[in-house]
Amino acid sequence: MAGNQMKQWLKRVGVAGFLFFFLKGLVWIAIFVGIGRCTI
């Protein structure tokens, strides 16, 4: 049973990590687009 719980935990951490970095990337893209629009 412990192995199954560990797999579930790792899966949740993986999904959370993916979402975190995905959203972080989108924020950086938005920042650079905003800077680009302000300078042009």
PyMOL Python script that loads the backbone (N, CA, C, O; Angstrom):
from pymol import cmd

cmd.read_pdbstr("""\
ATOM      1  N   MET A   1       0.820  -1.214   0.000  1.00  0.00           N
ATOM      2  CA  MET A   1       0.000   0.000   0.000  1.00  0.00           C
ATOM      3  C   MET A   1       0.857   1.268   0.000  1.00  0.00           C
ATOM      4  O   MET A   1       0.484   2.267  -0.615  1.00  0.00           O
ATOM      5  N   ALA A   2       1.998   1.232   0.684  1.00  0.00           N
ATOM      6  CA  ALA A   2       2.822   2.435   0.796  1.00  0.00           C
ATOM      7  C   ALA A   2       3.337   2.873  -0.578  1.00  0.00           C
ATOM      8  O   ALA A   2       3.436   4.068  -0.854  1.00  0.00           O
ATOM      9  N   GLY A   3       3.667   1.898  -1.441  1.00  0.00           N
ATOM     10  CA  GLY A   3       4.153   2.233  -2.774  1.00  0.00           C
ATOM     11  C   GLY A   3       3.092   2.953  -3.586  1.00  0.00           C
ATOM     12  O   GLY A   3       3.401   3.888  -4.325  1.00  0.00           O
ATOM     13  N   ASN A   4       1.841   2.524  -3.454  1.00  0.00           N
ATOM     14  CA  ASN A   4       0.747   3.159  -4.189  1.00  0.00           C
ATOM     15  C   ASN A   4       0.530   4.595  -3.703  1.00  0.00           C
ATOM     16  O   ASN A   4       0.300   5.499  -4.506  1.00  0.00           O
ATOM     17  N   GLN A   5       0.604   4.796  -2.392  1.00  0.00           N
ATOM     18  CA  GLN A   5       0.444   6.145  -1.838  1.00  0.00           C
ATOM     19  C   GLN A   5       1.581   7.058  -2.307  1.00  0.00           C
ATOM     20  O   GLN A   5       1.369   8.237  -2.592  1.00  0.00           O
ATOM     21  N   MET A   6       2.787   6.492  -2.380  1.00  0.00           N
ATOM     22  CA  MET A   6       3.943   7.273  -2.827  1.00  0.00           C
ATOM     23  C   MET A   6       3.762   7.692  -4.291  1.00  0.00           C
ATOM     24  O   MET A   6       4.073   8.825  -4.660  1.00  0.00           O
ATOM     25  N   LYS A   7       3.262   6.780  -5.114  1.00  0.00           N
ATOM     26  CA  LYS A   7       3.022   7.100  -6.525  1.00  0.00           C
ATOM     27  C   LYS A   7       1.993   8.223  -6.658  1.00  0.00           C
ATOM     28  O   LYS A   7       2.171   9.143  -7.457  1.00  0.00           O
ATOM     29  N   GLN A   8       0.926   8.146  -5.881  1.00  0.00           N
ATOM     30  CA  GLN A   8      -0.112   9.185  -5.920  1.00  0.00           C
ATOM     31  C   GLN A   8       0.471  10.536  -5.514  1.00  0.00           C
ATOM     32  O   GLN A   8       0.183  11.559  -6.135  1.00  0.00           O
ATOM     33  N   TRP A   9       1.294  10.527  -4.465  1.00  0.00           N
ATOM     34  CA  TRP A   9       1.903  11.767  -3.974  1.00  0.00           C
ATOM     35  C   TRP A   9       2.831  12.349  -5.031  1.00  0.00           C
ATOM     36  O   TRP A   9       2.797  13.553  -5.285  1.00  0.00           O
ATOM     37  N   LEU A  10       3.664  11.506  -5.654  1.00  0.00           N
ATOM     38  CA  LEU A  10       4.583  11.980  -6.683  1.00  0.00           C
ATOM     39  C   LEU A  10       3.817  12.529  -7.885  1.00  0.00           C
ATOM     40  O   LEU A  10       4.224  13.525  -8.483  1.00  0.00           O
ATOM     41  N   LYS A  11       2.712  11.879  -8.234  1.00  0.00           N
ATOM     42  CA  LYS A  11       1.903  12.347  -9.354  1.00  0.00           C
ATOM     43  C   LYS A  11       1.338  13.732  -9.053  1.00  0.00           C
ATOM     44  O   LYS A  11       1.359  14.616  -9.910  1.00  0.00           O
ATOM     45  N   ARG A  12       0.834  13.917  -7.833  1.00  0.00           N
ATOM     46  CA  ARG A  12       0.285  15.224  -7.443  1.00  0.00           C
ATOM     47  C   ARG A  12       1.365  16.296  -7.453  1.00  0.00           C
ATOM     48  O   ARG A  12       1.140  17.408  -7.930  1.00  0.00           O
ATOM     49  N   VAL A  13       2.539  15.960  -6.927  1.00  0.00           N
ATOM     50  CA  VAL A  13       3.643  16.928  -6.899  1.00  0.00           C
ATOM     51  C   VAL A  13       4.070  17.264  -8.322  1.00  0.00           C
ATOM     52  O   VAL A  13       4.377  18.417  -8.623  1.00  0.00           O
ATOM     53  N   GLY A  14       4.090  16.254  -9.206  1.00  0.00           N
ATOM     54  CA  GLY A  14       4.464  16.485 -10.597  1.00  0.00           C
ATOM     55  C   GLY A  14       3.488  17.410 -11.296  1.00  0.00           C
ATOM     56  O   GLY A  14       3.897  18.323 -12.013  1.00  0.00           O
ATOM     57  N   VAL A  15       2.202  17.178 -11.093  1.00  0.00           N
ATOM     58  CA  VAL A  15       1.178  18.025 -11.715  1.00  0.00           C
ATOM     59  C   VAL A  15       1.277  19.440 -11.157  1.00  0.00           C
ATOM     60  O   VAL A  15       1.201  20.410 -11.912  1.00  0.00           O
ATOM     61  N   ALA A  16       1.445  19.565  -9.854  1.00  0.00           N
ATOM     62  CA  ALA A  16       1.562  20.888  -9.233  1.00  0.00           C
ATOM     63  C   ALA A  16       2.801  21.618  -9.752  1.00  0.00           C
ATOM     64  O   ALA A  16       2.747  22.814 -10.041  1.00  0.00           O
ATOM     65  N   GLY A  17       3.903  20.902  -9.868  1.00  0.00           N
ATOM     66  CA  GLY A  17       5.131  21.501 -10.378  1.00  0.00           C
ATOM     67  C   GLY A  17       4.980  21.955 -11.814  1.00  0.00           C
ATOM     68  O   GLY A  17       5.423  23.044 -12.180  1.00  0.00           O
ATOM     69  N   PHE A  18       4.350  21.113 -12.633  1.00  0.00           N
ATOM     70  CA  PHE A  18       4.122  21.470 -14.037  1.00  0.00           C
ATOM     71  C   PHE A  18       3.269  22.729 -14.135  1.00  0.00           C
ATOM     72  O   PHE A  18       3.601  23.650 -14.881  1.00  0.00           O
ATOM     73  N   LEU A  19       2.168  22.769 -13.381  1.00  0.00           N
ATOM     74  CA  LEU A  19       1.282  23.930 -13.434  1.00  0.00           C
ATOM     75  C   LEU A  19       1.998  25.188 -12.958  1.00  0.00           C
ATOM     76  O   LEU A  19       1.825  26.263 -13.534  1.00  0.00           O
ATOM     77  N   PHE A  20       2.805  25.052 -11.902  1.00  0.00           N
ATOM     78  CA  PHE A  20       3.538  26.204 -11.369  1.00  0.00           C
ATOM     79  C   PHE A  20       4.456  26.799 -12.431  1.00  0.00           C
ATOM     80  O   PHE A  20       4.429  28.003 -12.686  1.00  0.00           O
ATOM     81  N   PHE A  21       5.279  25.927 -13.057  1.00  0.00           N
ATOM     82  CA  PHE A  21       6.233  26.440 -14.029  1.00  0.00           C
ATOM     83  C   PHE A  21       5.552  26.899 -15.312  1.00  0.00           C
ATOM     84  O   PHE A  21       6.024  27.829 -15.965  1.00  0.00           O
ATOM     85  N   PHE A  22       4.438  26.249 -15.680  1.00  0.00           N
ATOM     86  CA  PHE A  22       3.674  26.668 -16.856  1.00  0.00           C
ATOM     87  C   PHE A  22       3.120  28.078 -16.653  1.00  0.00           C
ATOM     88  O   PHE A  22       3.246  28.937 -17.525  1.00  0.00           O
ATOM     89  N   LEU A  23       2.506  28.304 -15.489  1.00  0.00           N
ATOM     90  CA  LEU A  23       1.939  29.627 -15.196  1.00  0.00           C
ATOM     91  C   LEU A  23       3.042  30.673 -15.060  1.00  0.00           C
ATOM     92  O   LEU A  23       2.883  31.811 -15.501  1.00  0.00           O
ATOM     93  N   LYS A  24       4.162  30.280 -14.446  1.00  0.00           N
ATOM     94  CA  LYS A  24       5.289  31.191 -14.304  1.00  0.00           C
ATOM     95  C   LYS A  24       5.802  31.601 -15.685  1.00  0.00           C
ATOM     96  O   LYS A  24       6.129  32.768 -15.902  1.00  0.00           O
ATOM     97  N   GLY A  25       5.874  30.663 -16.604  1.00  0.00           N
ATOM     98  CA  GLY A  25       6.303  30.959 -17.965  1.00  0.00           C
ATOM     99  C   GLY A  25       5.345  31.910 -18.658  1.00  0.00           C
ATOM    100  O   GLY A  25       5.773  32.836 -19.346  1.00  0.00           O
ATOM    101  N   LEU A  26       4.045  31.685 -18.477  1.00  0.00           N
ATOM    102  CA  LEU A  26       3.060  32.577 -19.091  1.00  0.00           C
ATOM    103  C   LEU A  26       3.187  33.995 -18.547  1.00  0.00           C
ATOM    104  O   LEU A  26       3.052  34.966 -19.292  1.00  0.00           O
ATOM    105  N   VAL A  27       3.444  34.109 -17.263  1.00  0.00           N
ATOM    106  CA  VAL A  27       3.606  35.444 -16.657  1.00  0.00           C
ATOM    107  C   VAL A  27       4.818  36.141 -17.266  1.00  0.00           C
ATOM    108  O   VAL A  27       4.742  37.322 -17.603  1.00  0.00           O
ATOM    109  N   TRP A  28       5.943  35.425 -17.412  1.00  0.00           N
ATOM    110  CA  TRP A  28       7.136  36.036 -17.999  1.00  0.00           C
ATOM    111  C   TRP A  28       6.904  36.452 -19.441  1.00  0.00           C
ATOM    112  O   TRP A  28       7.368  37.509 -19.868  1.00  0.00           O
ATOM    113  N   ILE A  29       6.178  35.615 -20.202  1.00  0.00           N
ATOM    114  CA  ILE A  29       5.859  35.976 -21.587  1.00  0.00           C
ATOM    115  C   ILE A  29       5.028  37.251 -21.606  1.00  0.00           C
ATOM    116  O   ILE A  29       5.281  38.145 -22.414  1.00  0.00           O
ATOM    117  N   ALA A  30       4.038  37.341 -20.720  1.00  0.00           N
ATOM    118  CA  ALA A  30       3.191  38.540 -20.667  1.00  0.00           C
ATOM    119  C   ALA A  30       4.024  39.767 -20.310  1.00  0.00           C
ATOM    120  O   ALA A  30       3.808  40.845 -20.864  1.00  0.00           O
ATOM    121  N   ILE A  31       4.967  39.613 -19.395  1.00  0.00           N
ATOM    122  CA  ILE A  31       5.823  40.739 -19.000  1.00  0.00           C
ATOM    123  C   ILE A  31       6.652  41.217 -20.192  1.00  0.00           C
ATOM    124  O   ILE A  31       6.732  42.418 -20.452  1.00  0.00           O
ATOM    125  N   PHE A  32       7.273  40.274 -20.922  1.00  0.00           N
ATOM    126  CA  PHE A  32       8.105  40.668 -22.061  1.00  0.00           C
ATOM    127  C   PHE A  32       7.284  41.267 -23.191  1.00  0.00           C
ATOM    128  O   PHE A  32       7.743  42.195 -23.857  1.00  0.00           O
ATOM    129  N   VAL A  33       6.078  40.757 -23.421  1.00  0.00           N
ATOM    130  CA  VAL A  33       5.197  41.333 -24.436  1.00  0.00           C
ATOM    131  C   VAL A  33       4.820  42.752 -24.039  1.00  0.00           C
ATOM    132  O   VAL A  33       4.810  43.654 -24.877  1.00  0.00           O
ATOM    133  N   GLY A  34       4.509  42.951 -22.766  1.00  0.00           N
ATOM    134  CA  GLY A  34       4.173  44.291 -22.287  1.00  0.00           C
ATOM    135  C   GLY A  34       5.321  45.255 -22.437  1.00  0.00           C
ATOM    136  O   GLY A  34       5.126  46.399 -22.848  1.00  0.00           O
ATOM    137  N   ILE A  35       6.533  44.802 -22.103  1.00  0.00           N
ATOM    138  CA  ILE A  35       7.717  45.653 -22.266  1.00  0.00           C
ATOM    139  C   ILE A  35       7.924  45.971 -23.731  1.00  0.00           C
ATOM    140  O   ILE A  35       8.236  47.107 -24.090  1.00  0.00           O
ATOM    141  N   GLY A  36       7.749  44.958 -24.586  1.00  0.00           N
ATOM    142  CA  GLY A  36       7.937  45.179 -26.026  1.00  0.00           C
ATOM    143  C   GLY A  36       6.952  46.177 -26.587  1.00  0.00           C
ATOM    144  O   GLY A  36       7.309  46.994 -27.436  1.00  0.00           O
ATOM    145  N   ARG A  37       5.732  46.123 -26.130  1.00  0.00           N
ATOM    146  CA  ARG A  37       4.716  47.068 -26.627  1.00  0.00           C
ATOM    147  C   ARG A  37       4.994  48.483 -26.129  1.00  0.00           C
ATOM    148  O   ARG A  37       4.736  49.453 -26.842  1.00  0.00           O
ATOM    149  N   CYS A  38       5.512  48.606 -24.924  1.00  0.00           N
ATOM    150  CA  CYS A  38       5.788  49.940 -24.373  1.00  0.00           C
ATOM    151  C   CYS A  38       6.965  50.609 -25.087  1.00  0.00           C
ATOM    152  O   CYS A  38       6.998  51.832 -25.223  1.00  0.00           O
ATOM    153  N   THR A  39       7.923  49.811 -25.539  1.00  0.00           N
ATOM    154  CA  THR A  39       9.127  50.403 -26.148  1.00  0.00           C
ATOM    155  C   THR A  39       8.915  50.758 -27.610  1.00  0.00           C
ATOM    156  O   THR A  39       9.633  51.601 -28.148  1.00  0.00           O
ATOM    157  N   ILE A  40       7.949  50.137 -28.258  1.00  0.00           N
ATOM    158  CA  ILE A  40       7.738  50.392 -29.698  1.00  0.00           C
ATOM    159  C   ILE A  40       6.816  51.600 -29.874  1.00  0.00           C
ATOM    160  O   ILE A  40       6.510  51.985 -31.002  1.00  0.00           O
TER     161      ILE A  40
END
""", "prot")
cmd.dss("prot")
cmd.show_as("cartoon", "prot")
cmd.util.cbc("prot")
cmd.orient("prot")
